[in-house]
């Protein structure tokens, strides 16, 4: 019988993995765990389950097991797998991508703002995955026609910054497990409206889809709905009516940083989904409003960048750390606010 079944899949700042938990029925015969799981998990091939086992992602009673383990009645079987494939025609496209590191198991990308990570919802061309399918076309994982080959996490279309991509099934499963275990260290830089009394803090509040608008996420502070979410922040610079903040994710929920900062009335600058694309703080002077509008034109997206990523290499066990510079649109916008603070007369 299936005691518990959980699937994690989020759209921004998010991990792409599935987590399942089964309690073996008392009348269950002794069969291999990979055969058992194929019968329990829809659309999961035996090869995919065996790859998860090789990565150490299948546990029996909290101990890692091999795919030939014979299950016993009342065993608690858990498995973490990279996100399941969606089989449609994937068109490889020769699209430039900023690869800052690559080896036999993974590559690190500094994603440009405006690029969708994977096809779907009307975006079946021009995505990062289309570009990867061209760049990695000789690898088995990228010949299957899956919509998400190698993608173990993603950042939103208009968020820029660092992403890791797996180049084989073992790497994908091991990286997915690190996201599940929350051992991956991610830091973001955001320009947000407002200033802070305390320069370090933590925002905690369950995140789920808003009741009235299913395209938006919302915070449910009473924890009666949504998923547990924690964002730690540190103020790096205060610039009049906005602040530059560093954000460290403890969890990876859809739109987490954006929705958490809106929740504390400090929305991300020019975030059209979460209240940041209007004059939220400041004066009523026309000259000031025009200054803000000019800043919006300079950065026609929400001002959020995935700055760094730290994880354990899936093959070598080495600690890997990658950092990135802020993109030009954010640098110029922040500089505009610095100049405003220095010379403001409005």
N, C-alpha and C positions, 0 to 999 in steps of 0.2 A: 504494500500500500504506500501511497505517497503522503508522508506526514507534513512536508512543507515544500513549497516550490516558489523560488524567488528569482526574478529576472531584473538585473540592473542594466539600464541603458539610458544615458542622459545626453543632452544635446550640446551643452557648452560647459567648459571647464570639466568635462565629464569623462568617466571611464566607460569603456565598451566591453562588458563581460557579462556572462550569465553565471548565476550561482544557484545550484540546486541542492536540496537536502532531502534524503529519503530514509525512512525507517523500514527495514526489511520485514516483511510479514512473517509471522511465526510459522506459517505453512509453506514458506518459500523453499524450493529445492536448492541444493548447493550448485550454483553455476558461476562462471567467470563474471567478474564485476563489469567488464566491458560489454558482455552480452546482456547483462541485466540492465545497464544504463541505456543501451541502444533501444531496448524495449520501453524504457520510461521517458526518454527525452525525444520529443518530436523533432524530426529533421536532423538528428545528430548521427553522423556516420560513425562506423566502428573506428576508422582511421582517426577521426577527430577526437574521439574519446581516448584512443590509445596515445595520441599526442599529448593530451591533458595529463595522462598517467605518467608519461616520460618526463613531463615538466614538474612532477610532484604535486599536481593539483587535484588528485583524487585521494580522499581520506576515508578510512574505515575507523570509526570510533576515535577520531582525532589523530590517527597515525597514517602517514603516507603509505600508499600501497601501489603495487604494480597492476597492470591490466589483467594478469592471469590470476589475481586473488580470487579465491572461492568465497562467495558471500555466505553468511550464516544468519539464521533467524535472529531478529532484533538488532542486527548491525545497523549503525547509523552511518550512512554513506553520503559524503558531500563531494561536490565537484565544482570547480571554477573553470570555465572555458572562455576563450575569446569569442566575441559576438558572432552569432550564427550567420551564415551566408544568405544573401538574397540573390537568387540566380536570374539575372537579366543580362542582356547584351551590354557589355562595358566597352566603350570605345577608347582605346589608347590615344592620347593627344600629346603632341610635342609642345607642352606648355612649360615655360621656364619656372623652376622652383629653386628656392635658395637652400641648398643642402650644405650644412656646415660641418657635418661629420657623417662618415659611412664606413661600415665594415661588413663582414659576412652575415651578420645577424640582424643589424638594425641600421637605420639612418636617422639623423636629427635634422629637422627642417625649421627654418625661421619663416613662418607663414606670413604672407603679405595680407594686409586688411583687404576685405572684399572678396576673398577666395573662399568658396564653399568647400568643406572638407570632403564630403562624399555625395554621390548622386542621390537624388530623391526629391520629392515635392516640387517637381517641375525643373529641377536642376540636374539634368542627365549628361551635360557636357560642361567643359570648362572648370571641373572641380579638381581638387588636389588628387583624388583617387584616379581620375583620368590621366593626370600628369604622371603619377606613379606607375600606372599600367604601361605607359610608354617607356619610362626610365628603367623599369625593372621587368620588362617584357619577357626576359629569358628565364625568370625564376618560376618554379612550379606554382607558388601561391598566387601569382599574378596572371596565370593562364586559365584560371577556373571560371571566370565570368562573374565572380562574386562582386557585390557592390562595395564591400568594405575590406578588401584584402590588406592585412597588416595594420589596420587601424585599431588601436587598443584604447585610445582616448581621442577627444577632439575639442577644438575650440570654435566658437561661433564665427560665422562668416565675417563679421566686422570687427572681430578681435584679432589682433596680430600676435605673433610670437612663436615660442619654442614648442615643437611637437616631436615625439618619438614615434617611429614607424617600424614595425617588425617585418623582417624579410623571410621568415619561415614560421611554421606552425609551433615549433618548440619555443622560439623566442616570443611569439605572440602569447602563448599560454603563460609563460613565466612572467612576462610584463603585466598581463592581465591580473595575475595573482598578486603582484606588488600593489597594483591599484586597489584591489579588493582588500588587501591587508593594511592599506594606508601607510605604506612604508616609502612611498614616492614623495619627494619634497618639491612642491611647486610654489613659485612666487610670481605675483603679478604686480604691475604698477598701474595705478588708475589716477586720473584727474577727476575729482569729485567736487560737487558744490558744497560750500560751507566750511567752517573751521571746527575744531574739536577742543573741548575742555581738557581731556586727557589725550596725550599723544600716542598712547598704545591702548589697545582694547580688543575685545572679542565680541563678535555678533553671533548669537545663537538663536535659532528659530527654525522649526520644521518648514520645508519648502515643498509645495505641491502646486498643481495647476489651479489657477484662479477660478472661482465658481462662475463668474459672469463672462470671462474671456479666456477660452481654453488655450489661446496662443501665448498668454502671459502666465508667469509663475507668481506665487504669492507666499508670504510668510504667515504661518499659523502658529503664533507664539504660545498657545495653550497646548501645543503638541497633540492635538486631537485629529490631525490630518497631515498628510505629506510625509516627507522623510527627514530625519535628523540632519541638520546642517550647521557647520561651525566655520566661521571665517575670522582669522586673527588679522589685525591691521596695525600698522605703525605709520604715523604722520612723518613724512620726509621733509615737507616744505609747505608753509602756509603763504598764500599769495592773494591777499585781500579777501575776496569772497569765494575763493576756491582753494583746495588743498591737493597736494600730491601725496598719495598714500601707497605704501607697500602692503600687499595682501598675501597672506599665507593660507592656503586651503587645507583644512583638516578633513573635509569631505568634498565630494565632487558632484554637486547637484546642478540641474539645469539652470543656467543663468545665475548661479549662486551669488557671485560678487555683486552683480547688478541689482538683483532683487533684495539682497541684504542691505546694501547701502541706501536703496530707496526706502526700506523699512525704517531706517534711523534718520530719515529726512536729509540724507547726503547723497543724492543720486549721482551716478556717473555722468560727467559732462557730456552733453549732446546725445544722451541715450533716449532715442525717440520712443522706446517701448516702456521705459521705466522713469518717466517724468523729468529726464535731464535735458530735454531740448527746448526749454523755456528759461527765461531769466528767473532763477530760483532765489538768488541772494543778491544784495546790492542796493543801488539807489534807483530812483525813478527818473533820473535825468536822461533825456533823449540821447545825449552823447555817450553815456554808459551803455545804454541799450544797443546803440549802433556798434560799439566796441565788442559786445558779446556776440552780436550777429556776425561780425567779421571773424571772430574766433570760430563760430560754428562753420563758416564757409571754409576756414582753414583746415578743420578736421571734420569732414562730413560723415562722421560715424561716432559711436561711443568711444570715449578715450580710455581704452583698456588694452593692456599689452601683457602677454605671458612672457615674463622676463627670463626666468631660469627654471631648470628642471634637474633634479638629482635622483638617481636610481641605481640599482645594482645591475651590472651587465648580466644578461641571462645565461651567458656561456662562461665567461671568465670569473664572475663573482666580484669583479672590480667595481668600486664606486665611481660612477660617471657623473660629471657635473657640467652643465652647459648654460652659458649666460648669453645675453644679447643686449644690444643697444636699443634704446627707444627709437621707434620709427620717426621719420622727419615730421609727419603731421603733428605728432604729440610733442616733439621737441620744440617746434616753432610755436605751437599754441601755448605751451608752458612759458616760453620766453616772452611771448606777448603779455602774459599776465605778470611776469617779473617787471617788465617795462612799465606796465600800468601801475603797479605798486610803487615804483620808484618816482613816477612823475604824475600821479593822479591828482587831478583837480576837479574830479567829478565822481 
